[in-house]
């Protein structure tokens, strides 16, 4: 089976002030083998992440999409329902930490005039199911669309080799974070 995973790169706090962009990486795995990757970027705290994810994923044949979050690049959001509707495949969101909806809503209200647009996406996915992918590891917090919960958990377990993060998400994150480190280094050199 083919699975796509999407993760973001990191960004330095001053990127927010500069309206910088951060990498968004999509990988395509066939079972546990990396077959392809696509690299884009999204605006930190922007509203372009769903559109960019659709562009990165549109040409691949895949049975399922894995997201490591709903929020990317700060408070830029990928809407899993939009991916599911447009690409017609199941979407599984596997979070490393349990979301705190009240803290997110408070931060959105404080920092964004369009907070309600952002909150509308996040609030649909603020009550995940706790899943132990591996007995000895911490749990993931999971949402699934277009696939029943048991099948989603089975997919996550089959794709998890090291730690608790499925390989497509782990690989996408490693690549995206590496690209962010390069960008941060280039920005630092330009400013010095």
C-alpha angles and dihedrals in degrees: 000000000000121000129184121209128192128199137161134233121238127257135205118247091249090059087076091060092047095047087235127175128238130203121269112196128195120191129190117214128187101206101310098339124098108233105169144350138202127199128204135147137234134202116260105249090359130128101239103091098097092049092047092048090052090051093049094048102036100092099046128093105225138157097211142009122221121202124191091207145346092236117066131176093012107304099354108119137213107206108219091198090057092050091048093048097045100039097034096221133110118273123208120191112201112187124194092210132035109254121244103215096188092053091047093049091048092051092047093050091048099048109027133058087200092049092132092061090053094041091052090063096042097045092061089062103038099106108060127174116248111238130186103212090178124020094228095047134076114265129263122225109231140197121179133193125190094008130074119250096251092053091046091053090047090052092049092049094048092050096046116092107147120037117328103305119098112245097245090057094041093051094045090050094049091050094044093048091049090052090049091053090053091049092048090051092049091049091049091051091049092052097046 
